[in-house]
């Protein structure tokens, strides 16, 4: 849930030695495809620490955009497809 509404929350976390190899992008793309097929009525979001620039870059490459005004300032931002 995000702001009291059901959503599909994309989450990825990889060990440092696994980062930069495309695993997060591949896994997230597959998860988004599955979610859109199985739950097309739910929005897809990524809840990201604003300091996590690598996660933000990946989300933006996947088509997510910052939902200004959502999230908790200084804690997390919400990106939506």
Helices and strands as residue ranges (DSSP letters): E 8-10, G 16-18, H 23-38, E 44-48, H 53-61, E 65-66, E 77-80
